[in-house]
Amino acid sequence: MNFKNYSVIALAVCATFTVHAEVDSQLANFKDIERVIVTGSRIEESLDEVPASVSIIDNKTLTQDLLTSAEIQTMLALHVPGMGAANTGTNTNSGQSLRGRSALVMIDGVPQSTPLRDGKLGIRSLDPSVIERIEVIKGATSIYGNGAAGGIINYITKTASSEKALSGRVAVSSSFSTVKFEDSAGRRIETEIDGTLGNFDYVVSAVSDESGVVRDAEGDALGLTYGLSNFKSDNLFTKFNYYIDDLRSVQFSYNYFEGQQDSDYIAVEGNVNSGIKSYAIENIAGINVPGDPQGPRGNHNARLQYRDMEIFNNTDFTVDAYWQKIENVFFYHEKFKDEGLGFIGGQSMITSDKTGLRLNFNSIFDFDNVEATLIYGVDILNDTTAQPLVDGRMWTPEMDMDNIAGYLQAKVIFDENWVLKAGVRQESIEIGVDDFSTLMICNPGKDCTVPVAVSGGTLKYDATTYNVGIRYSNSELFSPFISYSEGFDIANVGSLLRNATFNELSLLDTKASIVKNSEIGFSSRYENIHLEMAAFYSTNNYGGNMIEDASTGTYRLERAPQKIWGFEAAVDMTLTENIDIGFSYSWSEGKNKANDTYLDGGSINPPKVTAYANYQASEKLRLAINYIGVGSRDRFESVDGKYSGRTAPVSSYNVINASASYDLSEALRLSVGIENLFNNDYFSHIAQSHTFTGWNVKGKGRTMNLGLAYNF
């Protein structure tokens, strides 16, 4: 790729967010910190200046949720309006969309998603115990480039919390099924130390989590497709800061995460159309089950950051260099059989290697009654992604992407009442693909696909995206906003390549998908009540819906225009000094604009309502309860009494979780959490809508988690 034309780029930004909030972290209280984000514009910004919907899950909430379960998908579903309910008991976020689209998942701004070949495993890419808070920007945004069609989920990791040279925490816990205890007990060990030594501070964390057999409300082991039974994960996290002086600092962080299922149980696979649930049974007969353990084999993330808060007059400069290596292994499937080569099936894995550089400037200008901020810079990324089979055969060929983007965002605060933002981002992508041949796929009961030899070459994508938004920020009682933003998405190129029916790469449609998102909403604070509401409408010229080929059972991307719309509401109330409660409601719908048909359950999640209550019963005892209710959705007709793809109807269900913690001493805390308190027997909306064999797995039955933590 020719980078010389981009040496001085100042035309962009990415979503409707920029920032200027001078916050003294030593003086700011917890509520102040809650109201500051960094994801929207890469530097600190007050939520009151953001003309868009933002959700923040703070550390207190994450810590409370961890008493019940370590599944991040469930935490996001509970606390983020617009985020679909999770498929509990699995390690995938497939079918869990953000406002009907895919979200870009990041750790401190480093992308975890693999948009070149989206495997839907990005959300569970680190242990939640190392997260300080989660920032979710909803709606299309180009601030971090490709893959953010539905928004951004950014895990902000912990920094040193103590001024002592050494402090830390050790915690142990065990979860088990209360329906059928046999083989269900797991164990979790957390260790963390942090401290400050002069101009240097650090955090080091190690977590080992191993589940037993995860059971449903009937006591049966959950199915093994993306399963969490006998799932063992290990997470090592480190972050080091060195403050050169009051204005300059260097930070290095590294996160290693692996999580694999290696179960002695064997699958009994049903599907929605058969009316038989998918579950697992103990392998008493000693049947030889082919395949390697599924899940992340070992994902590495390293980031080096240098910051100069006054590189020149009124300008803050940050440069980030990062490296990431991902290897996610999927479940074994007979469709990869090739008797001619001696294979009775196979197992795919997505591999991705990323190296990137981000240069970000923030300049502030003051005029009479007007404060202006400019944020500008350049993003450079190389991403090499492929989806081979474990046995060496290649399903999706290696894609070597060079991506460079320049951006400029302006924010103007005038009359001390209005915040106006506008920006533009120029994206340029080149993807090199060598000659390859598609893989023969033989789904049971279907025709085998015919391999196609494809001549390689280079795919080129160029796009310019814009945003503009305005918010009235001088009234807590009523702070309305309206915004328009665009996102850039190259629509899962890997899926297009692995299902190629053409002989030359140049015949592939290389037009970028531009997602256009319009939103209107407001926030309101009155005494101890906080209310937020928003409505949105988004369109794109090329969709990413998967369409089944009935003869082969394979899926291809439908590049048709789409529209998605919906609304969200959330209210939080402090009833007394010791009790706070909250509610939220989310609804969305979507259609294929070309033929006016509804989008399926892979994109559109059913309506969702959530509620929570926290009670500080005494100085030592804290109680919490949360609720998630998923509504019904039935938009498609069956054919001969059977549904296909992701079109099966969804019936409503409800789940309640509860937790409690008690301080035995100043340093020692005892906790108990109960997932699915009333042992509700249900299928998740994903299990109901997806007709694939092995996917109709029931949700977790009542599961208890007992823990003990010691702080020093």
N, C-alpha and C positions, 0 to 999 in steps of 0.2 A: 504494500500500500504506500502511496506517495503522501508523506506527512508534511511536505514543505509548505503547502498552501494553508496549513493550519497553525503556523508558528505563532501568529497573533490572532486569536479568534475571540471575539467578544460579542457573540450573537446568541445568547440563549438564556434560558433556564427552563428549567425543568419544571416544576410544578408551581402552583400558585403560592410559593412560600419563599420568604427571605427572612433575614433576621437582623435585628439589632436589639439585644437586650443585655444591658450591662448588669450582671448579677454577681454579687459577692457571695460565693458559695459558703463562706464561713458564717455569714450573717443571715442568709436566707433561711427561713423556716421550711418545714416539710411541705406546707401548702404552696409556698412560692415555687419550690422545686417541681411540684406537680404541674404547675402552669407553664413550664418551660420545656421546649422541645429542640432537638438538633436535626432531626431527620429531614424536615421540610426544606432546609436550606444549608445544611452542613455546619451551621454555627447556631449558637443559642438564640432562641426567639420565643417571645411570649405568645401563648395560645390566643390571647386577645387580639393579636395582629395577624391571625391566619384566616383568610377568607375561604375556608374549606372545612370538611369534617375530619376531625382528628380524635383518635382514642389513645389513651395512655393507661397501661397496666403498671402500677407502681410496685415497688419492692414489697411493701406491706401486703398487698393483695396476692402477689406471687407466693410469698412465704405462707400465707394462709392456705392457698390452693394446694401447695405441696404437702400439706398435712393429709390430703385426701389422695392425690394422684400426681405423678410427674409427667402426665401427658400434656404437652404444650397445646396441641390441637384443641383440647377441651377447655383450657384456660382462655384461649382466644375466642372460642365460641361463646363462653359465658360473659365475657367482658367487652366484646367488640360488636356493636350493632352493625349489621351488614355482613358479618362473617358467618358462614354456614355452620350448622351444628357438626360436630366431629363424628367420625366412625370409631367409637370407643373400642379399645382392645386391639387396635391396629397401629402400625407405624407409618401409615401413609396419609396424606391430606388429599388424595384423589377424591373428587366429588365435593370437596369443601371449598367453595369459592368465596371471593370477596366481591360483593356486589355483582355477582354473575360472571366474574372474570378471574384470571390468575393474578396472584400477587407476587411481587419480587421480594423474596426473603433475604435478609442481610444480617450479618453480625458486625456491629460497629461500622456499617457502611460497606462491608465486603459481601458481595452477592453469594448466596448459598444455592439459589435456584439454578437450574441448567436449562435456560430457555431454548438453546439450540436443540435439545432433546429433553423435554420436560418430563421427568419421572415422578413428580409429585411426592418427593421425599424431603424437600427443603425445609419444611417447618420444623421437623424433628432433627435438627442438626447440631444441637448442643444440649447440655443438661440445664434445666431452668434454674438450678441453684446458683449458677454463676451470672444470672441476669440481674441487673440493677432495675431496669424497667423495659417495657416494650412500647415502642411508638408505632402507631398504625396510621398512615395517611391514606384516606380512601378516595378512590376515583383515579382515572388515568393521570399519570405524571411521567414526564421524561427526565426528571431531575437525576436519576441514576441510569437512564438509558433503557435498553431493550429488556422486555420481560415484565414491565410494571403496568400492564394494561388495566389491572383492577386496583392497583395501589401498591403501597410499600409496607412491609412488616420488618421493622428494624429492632434487633435485640441489642440494647445498650448494655454492655457488660460492666461488671463491678470495678470500682477503684478502691484504693485503701480507705477504710472508714475510721481508722484509729491513728492518733498522733503518737501512740506508743511505738517502740521499736518492734514489739512482737505482740500480737493478739490473734485470736483464732476461734475456731469452732469445730467440734466433732459431733456428728449426729449419726445414730443408727436407727433403722426402722425395719418393720416387716409387714407385708401386706398378704392377705389370704382371703379366700372365699368363705363367707359364713353359710353358704348354701351347702357346699360340699368341700370340706377341708382337705381331703386327700390330694396330695401332690401340689397343692395350691400355694403353699407358703413360699414367699420370696424374701430377699434381704437387700437392704440398701445402706451404704456407708458413705458419709460425706466428711471430708476433712478440708479445712480452709485456714490459711494463715495470711495475715496482712500486717503492714506496719509502715512507719515513717522513720527514716534515718537522715536527718538534715534535709538536703534538697532532693532526696530520693525516697520514693515510696513504692510499694509492691503489693501484689495479691497473687497467691498461689492456691489453687484448688484442685482436688482430686476426688472424683465420685465414681463409685462402682455400684451398679444397680442390676440385680438379677431377679426376674420374676419367676414364680412357679407356674403351674398350669392355670390359665385365666378361664374362669367359668361363667356361663350365662345364668339366668334366673332359674333354670331347671337343673343346674348343676353339671351340665355337659361342658366339656372343654370347647372353647371357641375354635372356629376353623383356622387353618394354617396360612391362608393367603394373606400376606402382609401381617401375619399374626404376632402377638406379643407373648404367647405362652413360651416359657423357657427362653425368654429374650434377655440377653445380657449386654449391658452397655457400660462403657468406660469413658470418662471424660477427664481430660487434663487441661487446665486453663491457667495461664500466667499473664500478668500484665505488670510492666515496670515503667515508672515515670521518673524522669530526671529533669529538674527545673534549673536551667542554666542561670537564669536571673528572673526578675519579676515579669519579664515580657516573653521570654523564650523557653521552650521546653521540648524534650524528646520523649516519645512513648513507644514502647514495643509490646506487642501482645501476641500470644500464640494459643490456639485452641485445637485440641485433638479429640475427636469423637468417633467411637465405633459402637455399633449396636447390632447384634445378630441373633437370629432365632435358630437354635439348634435343639430341636425337640425330638423326644423318643416317641411322641404320639404320631398317628397317621390320620390322614384326612378322610372324612366321609363327605363327599361333595354333592350338594344339591344345587338347585337354583330356584329363582322366583317362579318360573313357569311349571316346575315339577311340584311345587308346594312343599318341598323337603328342605329343611334348613341345612346349612353347612356346619359341620362340627368336627371334632376329632376324638379318636378313641386310643386307648393305650395299646401299644404295639406288642401285645402278648405273644403273638406268633413269630416275632422276630423278623418281620418282612423287611427286605432290603429296600429302603427308600432312596432313590437316586437324588443327586443334587447336593450342592454345597449349602451351608447355612446362608439364609437370606438376611439382607440389611446392609448398612454401611460397614464396609470392611475396615475402614480407617480413613477419616476425613481430616485433612490438615488445613488450618488457616493461620497465616502469619501476617502481621501488619506492622510497619514502621512509620511513625508519624513525626514530623517536625512542625512546630508552630512558632511563628513570630507575630506577636500581637501589634507590633508597630514597625513593620518592615519598611514602610515609608509613611509619610504624614497621613494619619487617620485611616490606615489600612492594615487589616489583619490578614495574615497569609498562613495557609496550611497546605502541606504536601504530604500525601499518603502514598506509600508503596506497599503493595500487598501481593501475596502468593497463596494459592489455594489448590489443593489436590483432593478430588472426590472419586470414590469407587463404591457405587451402590449396587448390590446384588439383588436380583428379583427371584421370584419363586420358579420352581421347575415346572415345565409344561410340555405335554406330548406334541404340541403343534410344531415343535422344532425337530421332529423326527426326520431322519434321512436314512432309510434302510440301505441305500446304495453305499453310504459312507459308514454304515454300522452304528448310527445314532438312533436311539429309541425315543429321544426327547432332548431337551436342552434347557438352559438357564441363561438369561441375559443379564448384563450389568451395564450401567451407565458410568463411563469414566470421563472426568473433566479436569483439565489443568488450566488454571487462570493465573496470569500475572498482569498487574495493573498499576497505573500511576494516575493520581488525581492532584491537580494543582488548583487551589481555590483562593480567591482574593475577595475581601470584603472591605469596601471603602465607604466612609460616612462623610456627608456634607451637610452643613447647617446653613440655612438661609432664614430670612425673616418669616417666622410662623410656619416654616416648612423644614422638615428633616428628611433628607434623601439618603438612601442606601443603595449601593451597587454591589452585586455579588457576581463574579465572573471567573472563568477559568477554563481548563481543558481536562477531559477524561481520556485516557488511553488504556486500552484493554486488548490482551491477546487471550483467546479462549479456544482450547483444543478439546473437542467433545466427540465421543463415539459411543456406540452401543454394540459391543461384540457379545458373543456367547462365551460362557466360561470355558467351553471346550475349544475356543479359538476361532470358530466361524464368525463372520462379520455380518451383523444384521443391519445396523445403521453405520455407514462408513464414517471414517474420521473426518471431522469438519474443523478446519484451522481458520479461525476468525480473527481479523484485525479490525478494531473498532476505535474510531477517534471522534470526539465530539467537543464542540465549543459552545459555551453558553453565556448568557448575560441576563440578569434579573434586576429589575429596578423596583424599589419600594419607596413610596412617598407618603409621609404623614403630614397632613395639613389641617389647620384649624384645631389641632390637638384632638380631633374627633374622628377623622377618616383616614383609613389606611388603603392606599391604592397600590396594586402590584401588577406588573406586566413583564413578560420576558419571552425569550426565544432561544431555541436550541437547534444547532445544526448537527445532524448525525450522518456519519459515513461509515459503511461496513463493507468489508470484502471477506468472502469465505472461500477458501481453497479446498477443493475435493478432488482426490485422485480417482482414476478409473476404478470402478467397482461393479460387482454383480449383486443383484438383490437375492435374498435368501428364499428358498422354498419353504412355504408355510403350509402345514397340513393339519387343519383343525378337524377333530373327530366328527365324522359324518358329513364332511364337506369336501369339495374338490381341493386338490393342492394347487397353490399358485405356481406359475411358471417363472423361473428366474430370468431376469433381464440384465444383459450386460450394458453398462452405462459408461460413456466416455466422460471423464472428469473435466474440470475447468475451474472457473472462478465465478461466484455469484456476487453481484454488487447491489447494495442497497443505499439509497440516499434519501434523507427526509429532513424537513424542517418543521418543528412543532412550536406552538405558541401557547401562551396563557395570559389571562387577565382576570383580575378579581378585585373587589372592593368590600370593605367592612367598616361599619360604624362601631367604634371601639370605646366611646366615652361614656357608655351607660351600661352598668351591670344588669339593670333591669331588662333591657332589650338591646341586644347587639346583633343586628342582622348582617348577612353577607350574601353575595352572589358572585359566582365565578364561572369561568370557562377555561378548560385546560385540555391539552392534547397529549397523548402518549404514543410511543413508537413500539411496534411489535412485529417481529419477522415470523410469527406464527409457526413455531415448532418445525423448523426446517428439517430436522432429523426424521420426523414422521413422513414428510413429503418424499424424502430420499429413499427410505426403506420400503416404501410402497410404489416406487417409480414404475411407470409403464412406458417411459420414453427411453431412447437410446443415447441421447446427448444431454448433458447437464444444462446446456444453453436453452433447452426447450422448457425448463422449469420456470414458472411464473415468479419473477423476482420482485414484484411490486410489494412495497412495505405496507403493512396494515397500520393505519392511523386511527387511533381510538380518540373520539371527541366526547368530552364529558362536560355537561352543564349541571350546575348545582345551585340551589338556593336554600338558605336555612338561617337559623338564629340560635343564640344561646341567651339564657336568662338566669340571673341570680337574684333571689329575694330572700333575705335573711338566711335561713338554713336550707333553702331549696335551690337546686341547680337543675335547669331544664335545657335540653338540646333537641332540636328537630331539624331535619334536612330532607329535601326531595332531590332526586337526580335523574338525569336522562343521558344515556351514552349510546353512541353509534360507532360502528367501524365499517370500513369499506371491504375488508376481507376477514371473515370469521375464522374461528378455530374449532368448530364443532366437528366431532368424529362421526362419520357415516359408515354403516356396515355394508359390506358386499355380501349379499345373501348367499351367493354360491360358494364362497371361500371362507366366510366368517371373519375376514380381516377388515380392518378399519382404515379409512383415509380421511384426510382433512377436507372439509367442505369450505371452500374459499368464497363464501357468499356474504353479502352485507348483513349486519345484525343491528338490532336495537334492544337496549335493556333499560328498564326504568324501575323506580321504586322509591320508598321513603323509609325513614328511621326516626325513632324518638327514644330519648332516654331521660330519666329523672332520678336524681339522688337527693336524699333528705337526711338531715341529722335531726332525729326526733328528740333526743335528750343528749346529755353529755356522754352517755354510755351506749347509745343505740343509734345506728345509722342503717338506712335501708335504700334500696334502689330497684328500678324497673327499666326494661327496654323492650322495644318492639321493632322488628325488621320485616319488610316485605319487598319482594322484587319480582319482576316478570321480564321475559324476553322473547323476541321473535326473529325468525329469519325474514329479512325484508324482501327477499326475492320471491318467495312463495307464500308469505304471511302464515307460516307455521311456527308453532311454539318451539323454543329451545328446550333441549332435554335436561335430565337430571345431572348431567355432567357439568352443566353451566349454572342452571337456575336451582337454587335451594328453596325449600318450602318456607313459609312464614315462620318466624321464630320469636318467642317471648322469653325473657329471662327476668329473674328477681333474686335479690339477696337481702340478708339481714345479718348484721354483726352486733354482738352484745358483749360489752366489757362488764361481765357480771361482778367482778371484784378486781382488786389490784393484781391478783394472781391468775384469775380465771377469765378466759376469753372463749366465747361461743360464736359459731358462724353457721349459716345455712344458705344454700343457693339452689335455684330451680331453673331448669331449661325445659321449655315446651316447644315442640315442633308441630306445625300444622300440616294439613293434608294438601296434596297437589295431584291432580288427575287431569292431564291434558291430552292424552293420546289413546287411540283405539287399538285394541289387540287385533291380530290377524290369525284367524282360526283358533281363537282362544289363547294365543300366546303373544307376549311382548318381546321386543328385540332391543338390543343396545341398552340405552339408559332411559327408556320410555315407560317403564312400569309405574303404576300409581303408588302414591305414598299416603299412608294413613298416619294420623296424628299420634303422638306419644309424649310422655312426661317423665322427667328424671329429677330427683331431689338428692343432693349431697349435703353432708353435715360434718362439722369438725369442732374440736375443742382442744385448748391447750391450757396447761396449769403449771405455774412456776413453783417448783419444789423448793428452790432457793434462788438467790440472785443469779446464779450461773447455770442452774439445771432446770430444764423444762421437759415436761411429759406431754405427749400429744396423742390424739386419736382422731382418725378421719374415717368416714363411712361413705363410700361411693354407692349410688343407687340405694338410698336408705330404705325404701319400701320394697326393694327387690322387684321392681317393675319388669315384666317380661315383654321385651320389645325388639323390633328390628330398627336399626338406624335408617334415616331417610336414604342414605347411600346404599345400604343393603337392600332396601325395598325397590329403589328405582333401577339399579344395575342388574341386568339379567344374566350376567356372566356366571358360568359354573364356578362355585367356590366363594362367591361374593356375598351370598345371602346369609351372613353370620349375625346372630343375635348380639345385642349389646351386653356389656358386663352385668352380671347379677350383683347382689349385695356383696361388696368387698370392703374389708376392714383394714386399716393401716395404723399400726401402733409404733410410736417413735419416742426417742429420748435424745435430747440435745444438750451439749455442755459447751458453754462459752468461757473463754479465758483471755 
